[in-house]
Amino acid sequence: MNVLIFTGRFGMGHIAAAHAVQQEILRQDPSATVTVVDIVTEFYPQLQRLVYGCFDFTVNYCSGVYNMLNRMAGRGSYTPMKRAMAQKLDQLLIQSKADLIVSTLPLSSQYISAYKRTTGSTIPLYTYVTDISAHIEWVAPQTDCYFVGDETTRMQLLRHGVPAHKIVISGIPVREDFRTQPQKASTRKELLVMGGGLGLIPKAEELLSALAQESDVHVTIITGNNQTLRRELSEAYPQFEVLGFTDRVADYMARADLLLTKAGGSTTFEAIHAGTPLCLLRPFLMQEEENTAFVQRHGLGHVLWNKGMETKEILSLLHDQDRLDNMKQQMAALLCRLNHITALDRFYCEEQEAC
């Protein structure tokens, strides 16, 4: 069994989902060959730094422009299959002997769909939608199955003309270590801050100073690749546990009573599987708005809508055990409602039906 998973670094959620699907396939079939392909790096190596640099700058400093571009992209989903791209895909498919293609990025779904339409290829294409919002750019006509996070996502795809039998509500994929976490053992309250959260909180210094006065609260901050922020916070707040990039996010999430973060699709479902209540920052990006609405609708967390009240609301929630327990119960109930069919399950089922 050979599988290609196409993705891209437009936010880390697409990459995280790709590796989660890779892990899931290998768990089911250890003999499989599963390759994750960054579509920008693979097909536009000379432009990757420019493309990803412009994306990061726009998201971090020009969210209004990013949302406008997203709305414009949402008006159509047709991607022409240029000859050079078709040749590169041909070569990659021949080299990999791929039996199945999985995509966790709208761009790659569009390109593979256009390739199938142009060449007449029948190789199955499965798309994992990595946010609750499924705008039209996710819809690629030659896609054989869409794996989505919620009923609202399914309804959006239906409105875009996707047949119901091609949609599976399986949740946004997460790595296995988020699913198999031990129960929290510490008696202290544990607050985990991650996903660029601090940079988006008004008066962040006020929050950190207040947390520093809470002797029964242990604070862990994951700054990712922002080493400057890590050094500054470590020096200013030695009582906090401040980390840069780490591959132990699941461990830190499992021990936390509350996760303060942005409303990313992958992060949201990682928290759901870990049973960690969410405290979400006011959303800035279009997809974050839908993810935030999903969290509120299912009672999975609290959203910091009230400007200037962030510190009070975070501390209040952190010490409200009944409310935190209720959020955990809602997370467990949501997981029970998901369809746990995997990409390989779907592939083998369709193979049997074709015989």
Secondary structure, 3 states (H helix, E strand, C coil): CEEEEEECCCCHHHHHHHHHHHHHHHHHCCCCEEEEEEHHHHHCCCCHHHHHHHHHHHHHHCHHHHHHHHHHHCCCCCCCCCHHHHHHHHHHHHHHCCCEEEECCHHHHHHHHHHHHHHCCCCCEEEECCCCCCCHHHCCCCCCEEEECCHHHHHHHHHCCCCHHHEEECCCCCCHHHCCCCCCCCCCEEEEECCCCHHHCCCHHHHHHHHHCCCCEEEEEECCCCHHHHHHHHHHCCCCEEECCCCCHHHHHHHCCEEEECCCHHHHHHHHHHCCCEEECCCCCHHHHHHHHHHHHCCCEEECCCCCCHHHHHHHHHCCHHHHHHHHHHHHHHHHHCCCCCHHHHHHHHHHHHC
